[in-house]
Amino acid sequence: MYRKIIPGQMTLEIPFGVELDPNNRWVMLSSIMPWEKIEEHYENIFKGTNGQVAKSSRLAFASLYIQTRLSLTDEETVEQIRETPSMQYFCGYEGYTTEKPFDSSLMVHFRKRFPEEVMKELSKVSFVEEVKKAIISEAEKDNDDNDDKGDNDGKVDNNGKSDNDGKGDNDNKGDNTAKPKGTLYLDATCFPSDIHYPTDIGLLNHGRELTEQMIDILYGSPTRRPMSMALGAALARGDIPKIPKPRTYRETARKAYMTYVKKRKHTHDEIRFAIRQQLQYVRRNLDSIEKLIEQGKAKIALKEELAKKLETIKEVYRQQKYMYDNKTHVVEDRIVSIAQPHIRPIVRGKSGVPVEFGAKVSTAHIGGFTFIIHTSYDNFSEGKYLEETVKEYKRLLGFYPKLVVGDKAYPTRENRQYCKSKGIRLSCRKMGRMSEEEKEAERKQLYEENCGRNAVEGDYGTVKRKYGLDLIMTKLEETTLTVISFGFFVKNMERVLRLFVLRFFIEYGLLWNFKMRFS
């Protein structure tokens, strides 16, 4: 159950007459955080009226924010909150305490309560006004002679032809008074998860070891785990007939695997021979487990976690057998981790890291803020989300972007036509023949426009190096997406904090102090 907390807090009582510094970052953050929207979502999660009272929305959200901002583990986050008065103020405490706010295992539940879609909505609520201010301010600075001629901004399309009618698109009706403003930067990146580098031999060996563990659990092997009470009682009553324990050949299989991995280089025949060996061992163990299921033992002894891994191992065996039989290295929805079967290989083609293993994220950079557009564990072409992003831009800000800048994945024929119908310039090479002078002018223009993409790469570097997204440690599919969303939320909120402090110092004529503070 959950008891609604009225957002808002004025003071934090601290012993020995100590007072919080009003310029403390956590104190200032607490005044600009959208606590009302957070509370509105959080209370809708809990439907029942019985049971233990859940932690407050402010404590849950603030704990995740602190963890992301300082790149801490779950255990260290709890300790930091317990030891720091300003963090307790940020979490909504009324008085300083040295007791643990909660057990560190609750951080997993906190992440589940703020899924990716909720974080997207919170980002829109929190940062849209700042984005509008930045775009309008930029438009006022760039208000030149072309802006005074009417609504012809961006009238030259990517083929060099005039287009000012906007025919064939109902979304453009009634928008003549809202001229396109601002620049929309689009890009995508991959956030790798913490998994062992996948190899065919390694995956099969891991699956073999897990299936051996499952067989041991069913038979109560003293070297693994004792027989469950339910299974022992069933055997004592004679409900389950005693059958011989299947042979696993674990020592022989382990010896064969170690012989392979200790050799630094392998021929093609050696690789196929090792894969065939491990496939045979895994198949034998899976057959044994199937027989146990028929006897009813597995339903009693296997826990939910191992039962899920069993299904994953079956799929890994199927994929590896398919690739071995067809002499290929490609299979649909290839599993690269038994512990995290949702992760897929993302081929990036970059130097040093041609393939990454994690979630791919498409983002939009507007006015210094970054918003997540689409997230998937499967590889996708980010260019197909351009139209969706532009429509969301219009819905939030009330006007279309003046310029859209992306990499080579975005200037498809469909995207060119869509931007042309909206009076938007898509930064890309024009189609058709051009003179040498036109080519040189286009080259300079594209260079200047693409220089702005450095800010996008800088944002990626910030969330990866500073906020821990360079190697995501969470294991669940939904919590990993929450961690990624929080990384961008924190990055954007830190920018809001800097703007908040800047305006404060400008108002009181203390701009030098601001430069010293954030230099």
N, C-alpha and C positions, 0 to 999 in steps of 0.2 A: 504494500500500500504506500501512498505518498500523501504528504501534507503540503499544500501549497505554501510557498514562502513569498512574502511580499518583497520584491526587489528594493534595494536601497539600504544604505548604511552610512552613518555619520562619523562614528568614532570607534576606536578599539581600545579597550582598557588594558593598559600595560602596567605591571608593578613598578615600584620605586620611582614613580613620577616621570617616567620616560614617555615622550610623545613621538608620534610618527612624523617624519619629514613630509610636508605636503608636496615636495618636489620628487619624492620617491617614485620610481617608475611604476611600481605595482599600485601605488595609491592613485596616480594619474590614470593608469589603465582602467581601474575600477570605475572611474567616472565616465569613460567613453565606451565601455563594453555594452552590447545590447542585451542586458540581463532580462528585460521583459520578454523579448522574443525567445530567448533561451528557456525561460520558465514556461512560456506558452506551449512550446513543443514538449518539454520534459514531462509536464503533468499529464499529457495525453497518452504517455506510454503506459501508465499504471491505471488499470481498470478496476481492480478489486479494492475492497475496503478492509480486508483481513491481512494478518501477517505482520512481519517486522517493517517498521517505517524506513523507507529508503532515504539515502543521503540526498541533500538538497541539490537542485540543479546548478546553483552557483558553485558549490564545492566540487561537483563532478566536472563541470566545464573548466573551472579554473585550474583544477589539478592537471587536466589534459593540456591546457595552455602552458602551464609552468613546465611540464615535462617536455613539450615540444620546444619551447623557447630556450631552455637550458640543455636540451639533448640529454635527458636523464633516463635511467632505468626506472621501472615501477617502484622498486624498493627505495631508491635514492630520492625519488619524488616525494614519497611519504615522509622521509627524514627531513628533507628541506622544508616542507610545510610545517613540520613539528618544531623546527628550530628557529624559523624566521618569522618575526611578528608581522612584517609588511606583507608576506605571502598569506598569512592567516587573515589579514585585513582584506586582501584580494579575494580570498575564498569565502568571505562573508562572516567571519567570526566576530562575536561581540566582545570577547575578552581573550587575552593571550593565555594559552595553555601549553604545557609540555607533554601532554598525552598524544598518542598517535591519532590522527584524524580518522583513519580507517586502515584495514589490512590491505597490503599491496595487491592482493589478488583481485580486489574490487576494480582495479584499473581496467581489467579486461571487460568487465560489465559496463564501465563508463564509456569505453570506446564503442561498444555495441549500441549504446543508447544515443549516440550521435553519428548516424550513418552518413554516407557521402551526400545523399540528396538533401539532408537537413543542413549540412555544412555549406552546400551551395546556396541555399536560401538565406542562411545567416550572412554569408558573404555579400549577397546582393543588398540585403537590408543595411549592412554596416558600412559599405564602401561606395554605393552608387552616388550619394551626394558629393563625396570627395572627388569622384571621377567627373561628375558634371562640372564642378568648379574648375578642375584642371583643364578640361576640354574647352570650356567657355573662355577661360583666361588665355589659353593658347590661341583660340580663334580671334580674340580681340587684338592680340599682338600681331597676328598675320592678316589683319584686315586691310588689304591693299586695294588697288584699283579694280582687280578682277572681282572682288567681293561686292563692290558697289554697283556692278552692272546688272545685278538681278540674281536669278536662281540658276545660273549657268555653270556653277562650280562642278567640276568633274565631268563636263559635257563631252570631252573628247574621250572616246573609248579606246580599247587596246588595239584597234585596227586603224586609228587615226581619223575616224569618221565622226561627224557630229551626230549626237543623239540627245534629244531634249523632250521626247514625247512620252516615254515611259509606258508605251502601249503593251498590252498583253499581260499586265500584272496588276491585280486588284489591290495588292498591298500598298501601292504607290498613290492611290487615290486620296485626295484630301491632304497630301503632305507637301504641297507647293510652298507653304509658308515656312516649313522647317528645312532650312538648307542643310546639306550634309556638313558635319563638323567632326573634327578629330581624326586620328589615325588608329586603325585596328591592326595590331601585330598578331599573327597566328604562327604557332609552332607546336611541336610535340616532342616528348622525351620519354625515356623509360626509367623507372625507379626500381633498381634491382633488389630482390629479396635475399635474405640470408639462407642460402641453400648450398650444399656441397656441389661442386662442379659436376654436372651429370655426364656419365659415360654409360654405354650399354652394359658393360661388364659390372660396373659399380651398382647400377640399378638392380640388375638381376641378382647380384650377391646380397644386396640389402633385402630384397624380397625373399630370397632363400632363408636368410637368418630369421626374418620375421615369421615365416611359415614354420620353421623349426620351433620357434618360441611358442607359437600357437599349439602345436602338437604337444609340447611339454606341459603347457598349462592344462590341457585336456586330461593328461594322464598324471598330473600331480608330480612332475619330476622334481626330486629334491635339489637339483642343480638350478632350477628355474623358480617356480612358484608352487607352493603346496596346493593340493587338490581342494577345490572349493567345497564348502559344507553341503551345498545342494547336490553337487555331483557325488560326494561321498555317501550321503543319505540315500540317493537313488541307487547307487551300486549295492549298498548294504541290503536294501529291500529287494534287490533283484529286478528292478524295473528296467535297468540297462544291462544287457549281457556283457560280460567281460570278454574283450577281444584282444588279441596280441597287439602290442604297440608297433606301429609301422616303422620301418627302417628309414632313416633320413640320410645316412652316409655323410653326416656333417663333417667329420674329420677329413674324409677324402675330398669333399667339396671345398673345404677351407684350404687344404693343402694345394689343390689345383688353382684356386684363386690367388693365393699368395705367390705361387710360382709365376703366375702371369704378371702380377703387379710389380714384382721385384725386378723384372726385366725392363730396362728403360725403353727399348725400341722393339716393335713387334712387326712381323710380316703380316700380309693380308691373310694368309692361311692360319697363322697363329691366332689372330683375332677371331676368325670365324670358328676355329676349334674351341676357343675358350667360351665364346657365346653359346655354342651348341652344348657344351658341358653344363653351363649354368641353366640353360633352358630345360635340360633333362632333369636336373635336381629340383628346380621349381615346379615342373609339371608333376613329378612324383609326389612332392609334398602337397600340392593342391589336390591331387587325386585322393591322397590319404585323408585330407580334411573333408572332402566331399563325402567320403565313406563315414566319417565321424558324424557329419551332419545328418546322414541317413539314420544313424544310430541314436540321434537325439542329444549327443554329448555337447556339441558345439553351441547349441542354443542355451545350454545351462551355464557353460563355463566362460565363453568369450564375452568380453565386455564390449560396449558400443565402439570405443576407439579402435580396438583391434578388429572388430567386425568391418568397420569402414576401410581399414587398411587392407583387409583381405580382399574386398572388392577392387581396391586400387591395384593390388598385386595381380589379380586376374586380368585386369586391363593392360597392365604393363607387360605381362606374359604374352597376351594376344598381339600387342603392337610389336614387341621384339621378335616374336615368331614370324609375323608377317614380313618384317624387314629382312629377317634372315632368309626366309624362303624365297623372297623376290629380289634379294641382293640389292637392296635400296636403303637409303638413310632418311627417307621421307615418309611420314605417316600423318594422317589427320589427327589433330588434337593430341599431339605427342606429350606424354607425361614425362617430366624431368625430375620429379621429386615425389616419393611415396608419402612423405609427411605433409607436403603441400601440393596435392594433385591438380589444383587450379592454376598453377603457374605454367606458362608456356614460353618457349624460346622466342625472343623478339630479335629478328635480324635487323641490325642497325647499319652495318657496313662502315662503321667508323674505325679509324686507325687505333689499334691496340685492343679494342673491344668490338669485334665484329658481331657478336651475339650477346644479348643481355637476357637475364631471366627475372622477370617481374612484370609489373603492370605498366602499360603504355598509356600516357596521358596527353591529351590535346588541350592546349590552353590558349587564352586570349589575353593579350597585354593591352590595357586601355588606360591612358592617363597616369602611368606609373603603377597601376594595380594589375594583378594577375588573377584571372578567373579560370576555373576548370570547366572545359566544355564537354569532354567525353573521356571516359576511363574504361579500359578493357584489358583483360589478361591475354586476349588474342590479338595478334597483329592486325592493324587496320590502316587504311589510307586516310590520313587526316584531311585531305582535300575535300572529301565528300561532306564535311561538316561546316563548310564555309557559309552556305546559305542559312543554315540553322543559326550560326553564330551571328550573322548580320541581322537576322530577324530579332534575336534576343537583344542585340545592341539597340535596335530601334525601339523595342518594347520598354527597355529600362530607361533610356535617355531621351526618347522622344524624337530622335532624328537619326539618319543613317550616317555611317562614317564617310568621310571625304576620301580617305585612302585606305586600302587594305594591302598589307605587306606580308608575304609569306615566302616559303621556299618553293622549289620546283614542283612540289606535290599539289599546289593550289591552282595554278592557271590552267585548268582543264577547259574544254570548250563550253561545258555547262556553266562553270563558274564565270567565265568571261561574259557569256550572254546574260547571266543574272546580274552581275555588277553593272553591265551596260544599261539594263532596264531600270536600274535604280540611280543612275548618274554617279556611280562610284568608280573611282579609278583603281584598278587592280594592278599592282606593281609587277609587271612582267614584260617580256619582249613582245612587240607588236607583230602581228601576222602580216605577211606580204613582203614585197620588196621595198627597200629603202635606199636612199642615196648614202654616200659615205658621211656627209654632214649630219644627216638624220641619225645614222647609227651611232656616231660619236656623241650627239646630244642625248640620245636615249641611254647610252652607256653611263654617262655622267649622272643622269637623273636616277637611274636604277641604283647606282652606287650610293648616292646621297640618301635615297629612301631606305635601302637595306642597311645603312649604318645604324638606323634606329633599332634593328633587331639585336644589336649588342646588348641592349637593356634586357631583352628576353633571356638571352643566354646568361646574363648576370643574375637574373632572378632564379634560374635553374641552379646556378652555382651556389646561390645563397641558401635555398631550401635544402640542397644536398649536403653542403659542407657545414653549414651553421645549424641547421635544424634536423640533421640526422637522416635525411632521405637518401643519402648515398648508399646506405645498406639498411633496409627495413628489417627489423628484428621480430615483428609480430608474425604469427603463424596462420591466423584465420583469414579467410578471403575477405570478409566484411570489415574486420578491424584493420587490415592493411590499407584498404581504401580510406578509412577514417583517418589513419595516420597521415596519408598523403594530403587529404583535404585540410587537416589541421596545419600541416607545414605551410601551405599557401595562405591559410587564414592568418596565421601568426605573422608571416612576412608582410601581409597587407596591413594588419593592425599595427605593426611596428612603424610602418610608414605614416599611418594616421597619427600615432603618438608623436612622431617627429614634427609633423605639420601642426599638431596641437601645441607643442612646446614652442615652435617657431612663432606662431601667432601671438602666444603669450608674451614672449620676449620682445617682439616687434611692438606690441601694444604699450609696453612699459619702457621701450627704448633700450633694451638689453640684448641687442643682436650679437654683440661680441661674446656674451656669456653663452649664447646658443652655439656659436661656432666652436668655442672651447669645449663645450659639453659633448658635441657629436663629432669632433675632429678625430 
